Every structure is written in structure tokens, then in C-alpha cells.
Amino acid sequence: MASASRIKGRLAHGGLLLVPVTIQGQDFEFLIDTGAAYTALSKEMIAFLGFSLTPQRTVLIAPAQGHTFRTPLLTIPELQIGGFRLAQVTAILLEFPPALKLDGVLGMNVLKQFRTTIEADTATLVLRPETR
């Protein structure tokens, strides 16, 4: 496992950090969201990757706007970000506004595995393995 990864991204939508993520050998761009409990995929991305959803496997989400809702849970077999490969990543289905053109969101269930630094001035995400 890498000791640290500096992941160059880009700022979009008024300053949000988007970074490259690889799933099943396919490259995508995910929004970094420290306020999201879970990593999330768009329904288009779930269909593209051929992931199946189990209607009984859901989680209650409480987004910032305050309207709670249930959404399907799924497992990403392998997700690569920078020099790190993560196995069996829990994710949710989330519908994004079409204007944002987001593939997904990298949430705290992934970010908490690292000492995470966001360098907004260079649009860089720095991940270091969490030492416990």
C-alpha cells in the first residue's frame, strides 16, 4: 500500500473538488464530500458498471436539506483512488442534478480510512493511511 497519495483533481461548480476514481478498470470523476456519510454512485453509473441492487438492502439518509429518505446500498468490489485500492466499499444510489454531471461522491466511509487533506489552492486531495 502506498504511504501517501497526492491526487490532482479539479475545482468545479463554485469550488467543489472533483478527483479521479477507478472502478472495474473504468475512470470516473467523483466529488469529495466530507459531509456525506457514504460514497455514492449515480444510477447511470450503477447501470453502466452492471451492479445489481437488492430492494431490501437500504439505508436512511439525512441530507443537509433535511428531507430524510431511504436509498439502496450496494458494494463496490474494488475502488482505486490514487495509489490506494479499497475492497468491498459500501456505497449508495444517489440521484444528482443533471447539470452537475457527477459520476459519484467520495464520502466519509472512504475518507475516514485516511488522514485526508484537501489543498484547495492546487485542487489536490492528499491521502495518507490512518495509523491506529
Chimera marker file (.cmm) of the C-alpha trace (Angstrom):
<marker_set name="trace">
<marker id="1" x="0.000" y="0.000" z="0.000" r="1" g="1" b="0" radius="0.5"/>
<marker id="2" x="1.240" y="3.490" z="-0.796" r="1" g="1" b="0" radius="0.5"/>
<marker id="3" x="2.441" y="5.656" z="2.085" r="1" g="1" b="0" radius="0.5"/>
<marker id="4" x="0.648" y="8.716" z="0.681" r="1" g="1" b="0" radius="0.5"/>
<marker id="5" x="-1.091" y="9.778" z="-2.491" r="1" g="1" b="0" radius="0.5"/>
<marker id="6" x="-1.387" y="13.287" z="-3.883" r="1" g="1" b="0" radius="0.5"/>
<marker id="7" x="-4.374" y="13.162" z="-6.202" r="1" g="1" b="0" radius="0.5"/>
<marker id="8" x="-4.672" y="16.057" z="-8.613" r="1" g="1" b="0" radius="0.5"/>
<marker id="9" x="-8.272" y="16.960" z="-9.253" r="1" g="1" b="0" radius="0.5"/>
<marker id="10" x="-10.115" y="19.977" z="-10.497" r="1" g="1" b="0" radius="0.5"/>
<marker id="11" x="-12.362" y="22.591" z="-8.957" r="1" g="1" b="0" radius="0.5"/>
<marker id="12" x="-15.856" y="22.910" z="-10.426" r="1" g="1" b="0" radius="0.5"/>
<marker id="13" x="-19.321" y="24.156" z="-9.538" r="1" g="1" b="0" radius="0.5"/>
<marker id="14" x="-18.114" y="27.111" z="-7.478" r="1" g="1" b="0" radius="0.5"/>
<marker id="15" x="-15.128" y="25.444" z="-5.831" r="1" g="1" b="0" radius="0.5"/>
<marker id="16" x="-16.072" y="21.786" z="-5.274" r="1" g="1" b="0" radius="0.5"/>
<marker id="17" x="-13.169" y="19.340" z="-5.604" r="1" g="1" b="0" radius="0.5"/>
<marker id="18" x="-13.574" y="16.556" z="-8.179" r="1" g="1" b="0" radius="0.5"/>
<marker id="19" x="-10.962" y="13.769" z="-8.281" r="1" g="1" b="0" radius="0.5"/>
<marker id="20" x="-10.305" y="10.730" z="-10.497" r="1" g="1" b="0" radius="0.5"/>
<marker id="21" x="-11.520" y="7.353" z="-9.206" r="1" g="1" b="0" radius="0.5"/>
<marker id="22" x="-11.204" y="3.976" z="-10.949" r="1" g="1" b="0" radius="0.5"/>
<marker id="23" x="-13.814" y="1.219" z="-10.621" r="1" g="1" b="0" radius="0.5"/>
<marker id="24" x="-13.633" y="-2.011" z="-12.632" r="1" g="1" b="0" radius="0.5"/>
<marker id="25" x="-10.884" y="-0.532" z="-14.811" r="1" g="1" b="0" radius="0.5"/>
<marker id="26" x="-13.075" y="2.446" z="-15.748" r="1" g="1" b="0" radius="0.5"/>
<marker id="27" x="-12.110" y="6.017" z="-14.890" r="1" g="1" b="0" radius="0.5"/>
<marker id="28" x="-14.638" y="8.349" z="-13.298" r="1" g="1" b="0" radius="0.5"/>
<marker id="29" x="-14.696" y="11.706" z="-11.552" r="1" g="1" b="0" radius="0.5"/>
<marker id="30" x="-16.050" y="11.878" z="-8.001" r="1" g="1" b="0" radius="0.5"/>
<marker id="31" x="-16.907" y="14.852" z="-5.836" r="1" g="1" b="0" radius="0.5"/>
<marker id="32" x="-15.140" y="14.948" z="-2.458" r="1" g="1" b="0" radius="0.5"/>
<marker id="33" x="-17.822" y="15.392" z="0.211" r="1" g="1" b="0" radius="0.5"/>
<marker id="34" x="-16.740" y="15.379" z="3.845" r="1" g="1" b="0" radius="0.5"/>
<marker id="35" x="-20.394" y="15.869" z="4.814" r="1" g="1" b="0" radius="0.5"/>
<marker id="36" x="-21.516" y="12.619" z="3.153" r="1" g="1" b="0" radius="0.5"/>
<marker id="37" x="-21.556" y="9.514" z="5.336" r="1" g="1" b="0" radius="0.5"/>
<marker id="38" x="-21.400" y="7.190" z="2.307" r="1" g="1" b="0" radius="0.5"/>
<marker id="39" x="-19.756" y="7.053" z="-1.053" r="1" g="1" b="0" radius="0.5"/>
<marker id="40" x="-22.475" y="7.405" z="-3.690" r="1" g="1" b="0" radius="0.5"/>
<marker id="41" x="-22.915" y="6.398" z="-7.316" r="1" g="1" b="0" radius="0.5"/>
<marker id="42" x="-25.370" y="7.772" z="-9.846" r="1" g="1" b="0" radius="0.5"/>
<marker id="43" x="-27.987" y="5.371" z="-11.186" r="1" g="1" b="0" radius="0.5"/>
<marker id="44" x="-26.425" y="5.766" z="-14.648" r="1" g="1" b="0" radius="0.5"/>
<marker id="45" x="-23.062" y="4.679" z="-13.296" r="1" g="1" b="0" radius="0.5"/>
<marker id="46" x="-24.585" y="1.707" z="-11.455" r="1" g="1" b="0" radius="0.5"/>
<marker id="47" x="-26.229" y="0.584" z="-14.705" r="1" g="1" b="0" radius="0.5"/>
<marker id="48" x="-23.028" y="1.165" z="-16.714" r="1" g="1" b="0" radius="0.5"/>
<marker id="49" x="-20.984" y="-0.946" z="-14.290" r="1" g="1" b="0" radius="0.5"/>
<marker id="50" x="-23.665" y="-3.650" z="-14.138" r="1" g="1" b="0" radius="0.5"/>
<marker id="51" x="-24.107" y="-3.508" z="-10.376" r="1" g="1" b="0" radius="0.5"/>
<marker id="52" x="-27.310" y="-5.008" z="-9.058" r="1" g="1" b="0" radius="0.5"/>
<marker id="53" x="-29.405" y="-3.539" z="-6.275" r="1" g="1" b="0" radius="0.5"/>
<marker id="54" x="-31.284" y="-5.512" z="-3.645" r="1" g="1" b="0" radius="0.5"/>
<marker id="55" x="-34.553" y="-3.752" z="-2.730" r="1" g="1" b="0" radius="0.5"/>
<marker id="56" x="-34.331" y="-4.990" z="0.869" r="1" g="1" b="0" radius="0.5"/>
<marker id="57" x="-30.839" y="-3.564" z="1.380" r="1" g="1" b="0" radius="0.5"/>
<marker id="58" x="-31.352" y="0.150" z="2.067" r="1" g="1" b="0" radius="0.5"/>
<marker id="59" x="-30.184" y="2.876" z="4.402" r="1" g="1" b="0" radius="0.5"/>
<marker id="60" x="-31.884" y="6.007" z="5.726" r="1" g="1" b="0" radius="0.5"/>
<marker id="61" x="-30.105" y="9.186" z="4.564" r="1" g="1" b="0" radius="0.5"/>
<marker id="62" x="-30.473" y="12.632" z="6.121" r="1" g="1" b="0" radius="0.5"/>
<marker id="63" x="-29.098" y="15.158" z="3.607" r="1" g="1" b="0" radius="0.5"/>
<marker id="64" x="-28.322" y="18.769" z="4.502" r="1" g="1" b="0" radius="0.5"/>
<marker id="65" x="-31.699" y="19.981" z="3.216" r="1" g="1" b="0" radius="0.5"/>
<marker id="66" x="-33.359" y="17.880" z="5.928" r="1" g="1" b="0" radius="0.5"/>
<marker id="67" x="-35.691" y="15.541" z="3.998" r="1" g="1" b="0" radius="0.5"/>
<marker id="68" x="-34.750" y="12.002" z="5.016" r="1" g="1" b="0" radius="0.5"/>
<marker id="69" x="-35.186" y="9.187" z="2.516" r="1" g="1" b="0" radius="0.5"/>
<marker id="70" x="-34.283" y="5.535" z="2.006" r="1" g="1" b="0" radius="0.5"/>
<marker id="71" x="-31.862" y="4.598" z="-0.742" r="1" g="1" b="0" radius="0.5"/>
<marker id="72" x="-30.367" y="1.296" z="-1.904" r="1" g="1" b="0" radius="0.5"/>
<marker id="73" x="-26.987" y="0.127" z="-0.601" r="1" g="1" b="0" radius="0.5"/>
<marker id="74" x="-24.532" y="-1.681" z="-2.825" r="1" g="1" b="0" radius="0.5"/>
<marker id="75" x="-20.973" y="-2.948" z="-2.587" r="1" g="1" b="0" radius="0.5"/>
<marker id="76" x="-18.226" y="-1.825" z="-4.949" r="1" g="1" b="0" radius="0.5"/>
<marker id="77" x="-15.849" y="-4.805" z="-5.271" r="1" g="1" b="0" radius="0.5"/>
<marker id="78" x="-12.789" y="-2.584" z="-5.737" r="1" g="1" b="0" radius="0.5"/>
<marker id="79" x="-12.280" y="1.163" z="-5.860" r="1" g="1" b="0" radius="0.5"/>
<marker id="80" x="-8.955" y="2.775" z="-6.674" r="1" g="1" b="0" radius="0.5"/>
<marker id="81" x="-8.078" y="6.312" z="-5.688" r="1" g="1" b="0" radius="0.5"/>
<marker id="82" x="-4.521" y="7.499" z="-6.159" r="1" g="1" b="0" radius="0.5"/>
<marker id="83" x="-2.167" y="4.713" z="-5.091" r="1" g="1" b="0" radius="0.5"/>
<marker id="84" x="-4.778" y="3.020" z="-2.899" r="1" g="1" b="0" radius="0.5"/>
<marker id="85" x="-7.036" y="0.100" z="-3.751" r="1" g="1" b="0" radius="0.5"/>
<marker id="86" x="-10.002" y="-0.413" z="-1.456" r="1" g="1" b="0" radius="0.5"/>
<marker id="87" x="-12.037" y="-3.615" z="-1.449" r="1" g="1" b="0" radius="0.5"/>
<marker id="88" x="-15.721" y="-4.105" z="-0.673" r="1" g="1" b="0" radius="0.5"/>
<marker id="89" x="-16.627" y="-0.413" z="-0.448" r="1" g="1" b="0" radius="0.5"/>
<marker id="90" x="-20.187" y="0.256" z="0.690" r="1" g="1" b="0" radius="0.5"/>
<marker id="91" x="-21.963" y="2.810" z="-1.474" r="1" g="1" b="0" radius="0.5"/>
<marker id="92" x="-25.439" y="4.184" z="-2.020" r="1" g="1" b="0" radius="0.5"/>
<marker id="93" x="-27.510" y="5.137" z="-5.033" r="1" g="1" b="0" radius="0.5"/>
<marker id="94" x="-27.917" y="8.892" z="-5.263" r="1" g="1" b="0" radius="0.5"/>
<marker id="95" x="-29.517" y="10.965" z="-7.987" r="1" g="1" b="0" radius="0.5"/>
<marker id="96" x="-27.532" y="14.065" z="-8.875" r="1" g="1" b="0" radius="0.5"/>
<marker id="97" x="-28.834" y="17.148" z="-10.679" r="1" g="1" b="0" radius="0.5"/>
<marker id="98" x="-28.095" y="16.630" z="-14.406" r="1" g="1" b="0" radius="0.5"/>
<marker id="99" x="-26.318" y="19.991" z="-14.640" r="1" g="1" b="0" radius="0.5"/>
<marker id="100" x="-23.585" y="18.744" z="-12.272" r="1" g="1" b="0" radius="0.5"/>
<marker id="101" x="-22.667" y="15.761" z="-14.490" r="1" g="1" b="0" radius="0.5"/>
<marker id="102" x="-21.324" y="13.815" z="-11.500" r="1" g="1" b="0" radius="0.5"/>
<marker id="103" x="-20.409" y="10.130" z="-11.607" r="1" g="1" b="0" radius="0.5"/>
<marker id="104" x="-20.336" y="9.858" z="-7.853" r="1" g="1" b="0" radius="0.5"/>
<marker id="105" x="-19.355" y="11.190" z="-4.461" r="1" g="1" b="0" radius="0.5"/>
<marker id="106" x="-16.499" y="10.040" z="-2.283" r="1" g="1" b="0" radius="0.5"/>
<marker id="107" x="-17.909" y="10.105" z="1.244" r="1" g="1" b="0" radius="0.5"/>
<marker id="108" x="-16.596" y="9.658" z="4.751" r="1" g="1" b="0" radius="0.5"/>
<marker id="109" x="-16.837" y="5.859" z="4.717" r="1" g="1" b="0" radius="0.5"/>
<marker id="110" x="-13.809" y="6.021" z="2.371" r="1" g="1" b="0" radius="0.5"/>
<marker id="111" x="-12.160" y="9.256" z="3.530" r="1" g="1" b="0" radius="0.5"/>
<marker id="112" x="-12.091" y="8.227" z="7.213" r="1" g="1" b="0" radius="0.5"/>
<marker id="113" x="-9.695" y="5.411" z="6.322" r="1" g="1" b="0" radius="0.5"/>
<marker id="114" x="-7.051" y="8.062" z="5.697" r="1" g="1" b="0" radius="0.5"/>
<marker id="115" x="-5.580" y="11.204" z="7.106" r="1" g="1" b="0" radius="0.5"/>
<marker id="116" x="-7.237" y="13.388" z="4.496" r="1" g="1" b="0" radius="0.5"/>
<marker id="117" x="-6.055" y="16.816" z="3.436" r="1" g="1" b="0" radius="0.5"/>
<marker id="118" x="-7.699" y="18.990" z="0.809" r="1" g="1" b="0" radius="0.5"/>
<marker id="119" x="-5.406" y="21.533" z="-0.810" r="1" g="1" b="0" radius="0.5"/>
<marker id="120" x="-7.952" y="23.837" z="-2.415" r="1" g="1" b="0" radius="0.5"/>
<marker id="121" x="-5.330" y="26.173" z="-3.885" r="1" g="1" b="0" radius="0.5"/>
<marker id="122" x="-3.903" y="23.341" z="-6.040" r="1" g="1" b="0" radius="0.5"/>
<marker id="123" x="-7.103" y="21.238" z="-6.380" r="1" g="1" b="0" radius="0.5"/>
<marker id="124" x="-5.295" y="18.317" z="-4.738" r="1" g="1" b="0" radius="0.5"/>
<marker id="125" x="-6.551" y="15.608" z="-2.399" r="1" g="1" b="0" radius="0.5"/>
<marker id="126" x="-3.835" y="14.139" z="-0.175" r="1" g="1" b="0" radius="0.5"/>
<marker id="127" x="-4.472" y="10.729" z="1.394" r="1" g="1" b="0" radius="0.5"/>
<marker id="128" x="-2.221" y="9.125" z="3.992" r="1" g="1" b="0" radius="0.5"/>
<marker id="129" x="-3.075" y="5.792" z="5.613" r="1" g="1" b="0" radius="0.5"/>
<marker id="130" x="-4.633" y="6.231" z="9.038" r="1" g="1" b="0" radius="0.5"/>
<marker id="131" x="-2.299" y="4.922" z="11.722" r="1" g="1" b="0" radius="0.5"/>
<marker id="132" x="-4.066" y="3.487" z="14.741" r="1" g="1" b="0" radius="0.5"/>
<link id1="1" id2="2" r="1" g="1" b="0" radius="0.2"/>
<link id1="2" id2="3" r="1" g="1" b="0" radius="0.2"/>
<link id1="3" id2="4" r="1" g="1" b="0" radius="0.2"/>
<link id1="4" id2="5" r="1" g="1" b="0" radius="0.2"/>
<link id1="5" id2="6" r="1" g="1" b="0" radius="0.2"/>
<link id1="6" id2="7" r="1" g="1" b="0" radius="0.2"/>
<link id1="7" id2="8" r="1" g="1" b="0" radius="0.2"/>
<link id1="8" id2="9" r="1" g="1" b="0" radius="0.2"/>
<link id1="9" id2="10" r="1" g="1" b="0" radius="0.2"/>
<link id1="10" id2="11" r="1" g="1" b="0" radius="0.2"/>
<link id1="11" id2="12" r="1" g="1" b="0" radius="0.2"/>
<link id1="12" id2="13" r="1" g="1" b="0" radius="0.2"/>
<link id1="13" id2="14" r="1" g="1" b="0" radius="0.2"/>
<link id1="14" id2="15" r="1" g="1" b="0" radius="0.2"/>
<link id1="15" id2="16" r="1" g="1" b="0" radius="0.2"/>
<link id1="16" id2="17" r="1" g="1" b="0" radius="0.2"/>
<link id1="17" id2="18" r="1" g="1" b="0" radius="0.2"/>
<link id1="18" id2="19" r="1" g="1" b="0" radius="0.2"/>
<link id1="19" id2="20" r="1" g="1" b="0" radius="0.2"/>
<link id1="20" id2="21" r="1" g="1" b="0" radius="0.2"/>
<link id1="21" id2="22" r="1" g="1" b="0" radius="0.2"/>
<link id1="22" id2="23" r="1" g="1" b="0" radius="0.2"/>
<link id1="23" id2="24" r="1" g="1" b="0" radius="0.2"/>
<link id1="24" id2="25" r="1" g="1" b="0" radius="0.2"/>
<link id1="25" id2="26" r="1" g="1" b="0" radius="0.2"/>
<link id1="26" id2="27" r="1" g="1" b="0" radius="0.2"/>
<link id1="27" id2="28" r="1" g="1" b="0" radius="0.2"/>
<link id1="28" id2="29" r="1" g="1" b="0" radius="0.2"/>
<link id1="29" id2="30" r="1" g="1" b="0" radius="0.2"/>
<link id1="30" id2="31" r="1" g="1" b="0" radius="0.2"/>
<link id1="31" id2="32" r="1" g="1" b="0" radius="0.2"/>
<link id1="32" id2="33" r="1" g="1" b="0" radius="0.2"/>
<link id1="33" id2="34" r="1" g="1" b="0" radius="0.2"/>
<link id1="34" id2="35" r="1" g="1" b="0" radius="0.2"/>
<link id1="35" id2="36" r="1" g="1" b="0" radius="0.2"/>
<link id1="36" id2="37" r="1" g="1" b="0" radius="0.2"/>
<link id1="37" id2="38" r="1" g="1" b="0" radius="0.2"/>
<link id1="38" id2="39" r="1" g="1" b="0" radius="0.2"/>
<link id1="39" id2="40" r="1" g="1" b="0" radius="0.2"/>
<link id1="40" id2="41" r="1" g="1" b="0" radius="0.2"/>
<link id1="41" id2="42" r="1" g="1" b="0" radius="0.2"/>
<link id1="42" id2="43" r="1" g="1" b="0" radius="0.2"/>
<link id1="43" id2="44" r="1" g="1" b="0" radius="0.2"/>
<link id1="44" id2="45" r="1" g="1" b="0" radius="0.2"/>
<link id1="45" id2="46" r="1" g="1" b="0" radius="0.2"/>
<link id1="46" id2="47" r="1" g="1" b="0" radius="0.2"/>
<link id1="47" id2="48" r="1" g="1" b="0" radius="0.2"/>
<link id1="48" id2="49" r="1" g="1" b="0" radius="0.2"/>
<link id1="49" id2="50" r="1" g="1" b="0" radius="0.2"/>
<link id1="50" id2="51" r="1" g="1" b="0" radius="0.2"/>
<link id1="51" id2="52" r="1" g="1" b="0" radius="0.2"/>
<link id1="52" id2="53" r="1" g="1" b="0" radius="0.2"/>
<link id1="53" id2="54" r="1" g="1" b="0" radius="0.2"/>
<link id1="54" id2="55" r="1" g="1" b="0" radius="0.2"/>
<link id1="55" id2="56" r="1" g="1" b="0" radius="0.2"/>
<link id1="56" id2="57" r="1" g="1" b="0" radius="0.2"/>
<link id1="57" id2="58" r="1" g="1" b="0" radius="0.2"/>
<link id1="58" id2="59" r="1" g="1" b="0" radius="0.2"/>
<link id1="59" id2="60" r="1" g="1" b="0" radius="0.2"/>
<link id1="60" id2="61" r="1" g="1" b="0" radius="0.2"/>
<link id1="61" id2="62" r="1" g="1" b="0" radius="0.2"/>
<link id1="62" id2="63" r="1" g="1" b="0" radius="0.2"/>
<link id1="63" id2="64" r="1" g="1" b="0" radius="0.2"/>
<link id1="64" id2="65" r="1" g="1" b="0" radius="0.2"/>
<link id1="65" id2="66" r="1" g="1" b="0" radius="0.2"/>
<link id1="66" id2="67" r="1" g="1" b="0" radius="0.2"/>
<link id1="67" id2="68" r="1" g="1" b="0" radius="0.2"/>
<link id1="68" id2="69" r="1" g="1" b="0" radius="0.2"/>
<link id1="69" id2="70" r="1" g="1" b="0" radius="0.2"/>
<link id1="70" id2="71" r="1" g="1" b="0" radius="0.2"/>
<link id1="71" id2="72" r="1" g="1" b="0" radius="0.2"/>
<link id1="72" id2="73" r="1" g="1" b="0" radius="0.2"/>
<link id1="73" id2="74" r="1" g="1" b="0" radius="0.2"/>
<link id1="74" id2="75" r="1" g="1" b="0" radius="0.2"/>
<link id1="75" id2="76" r="1" g="1" b="0" radius="0.2"/>
<link id1="76" id2="77" r="1" g="1" b="0" radius="0.2"/>
<link id1="77" id2="78" r="1" g="1" b="0" radius="0.2"/>
<link id1="78" id2="79" r="1" g="1" b="0" radius="0.2"/>
<link id1="79" id2="80" r="1" g="1" b="0" radius="0.2"/>
<link id1="80" id2="81" r="1" g="1" b="0" radius="0.2"/>
<link id1="81" id2="82" r="1" g="1" b="0" radius="0.2"/>
<link id1="82" id2="83" r="1" g="1" b="0" radius="0.2"/>
<link id1="83" id2="84" r="1" g="1" b="0" radius="0.2"/>
<link id1="84" id2="85" r="1" g="1" b="0" radius="0.2"/>
<link id1="85" id2="86" r="1" g="1" b="0" radius="0.2"/>
<link id1="86" id2="87" r="1" g="1" b="0" radius="0.2"/>
<link id1="87" id2="88" r="1" g="1" b="0" radius="0.2"/>
<link id1="88" id2="89" r="1" g="1" b="0" radius="0.2"/>
<link id1="89" id2="90" r="1" g="1" b="0" radius="0.2"/>
<link id1="90" id2="91" r="1" g="1" b="0" radius="0.2"/>
<link id1="91" id2="92" r="1" g="1" b="0" radius="0.2"/>
<link id1="92" id2="93" r="1" g="1" b="0" radius="0.2"/>
<link id1="93" id2="94" r="1" g="1" b="0" radius="0.2"/>
<link id1="94" id2="95" r="1" g="1" b="0" radius="0.2"/>
<link id1="95" id2="96" r="1" g="1" b="0" radius="0.2"/>
<link id1="96" id2="97" r="1" g="1" b="0" radius="0.2"/>
<link id1="97" id2="98" r="1" g="1" b="0" radius="0.2"/>
<link id1="98" id2="99" r="1" g="1" b="0" radius="0.2"/>
<link id1="99" id2="100" r="1" g="1" b="0" radius="0.2"/>
<link id1="100" id2="101" r="1" g="1" b="0" radius="0.2"/>
<link id1="101" id2="102" r="1" g="1" b="0" radius="0.2"/>
<link id1="102" id2="103" r="1" g="1" b="0" radius="0.2"/>
<link id1="103" id2="104" r="1" g="1" b="0" radius="0.2"/>
<link id1="104" id2="105" r="1" g="1" b="0" radius="0.2"/>
<link id1="105" id2="106" r="1" g="1" b="0" radius="0.2"/>
<link id1="106" id2="107" r="1" g="1" b="0" radius="0.2"/>
<link id1="107" id2="108" r="1" g="1" b="0" radius="0.2"/>
<link id1="108" id2="109" r="1" g="1" b="0" radius="0.2"/>
<link id1="109" id2="110" r="1" g="1" b="0" radius="0.2"/>
<link id1="110" id2="111" r="1" g="1" b="0" radius="0.2"/>
<link id1="111" id2="112" r="1" g="1" b="0" radius="0.2"/>
<link id1="112" id2="113" r="1" g="1" b="0" radius="0.2"/>
<link id1="113" id2="114" r="1" g="1" b="0" radius="0.2"/>
<link id1="114" id2="115" r="1" g="1" b="0" radius="0.2"/>
<link id1="115" id2="116" r="1" g="1" b="0" radius="0.2"/>
<link id1="116" id2="117" r="1" g="1" b="0" radius="0.2"/>
<link id1="117" id2="118" r="1" g="1" b="0" radius="0.2"/>
<link id1="118" id2="119" r="1" g="1" b="0" radius="0.2"/>
<link id1="119" id2="120" r="1" g="1" b="0" radius="0.2"/>
<link id1="120" id2="121" r="1" g="1" b="0" radius="0.2"/>
<link id1="121" id2="122" r="1" g="1" b="0" radius="0.2"/>
<link id1="122" id2="123" r="1" g="1" b="0" radius="0.2"/>
<link id1="123" id2="124" r="1" g="1" b="0" radius="0.2"/>
<link id1="124" id2="125" r="1" g="1" b="0" radius="0.2"/>
<link id1="125" id2="126" r="1" g="1" b="0" radius="0.2"/>
<link id1="126" id2="127" r="1" g="1" b="0" radius="0.2"/>
<link id1="127" id2="128" r="1" g="1" b="0" radius="0.2"/>
<link id1="128" id2="129" r="1" g="1" b="0" radius="0.2"/>
<link id1="129" id2="130" r="1" g="1" b="0" radius="0.2"/>
<link id1="130" id2="131" r="1" g="1" b="0" radius="0.2"/>
<link id1="131" id2="132" r="1" g="1" b="0" radius="0.2"/>
</marker_set>
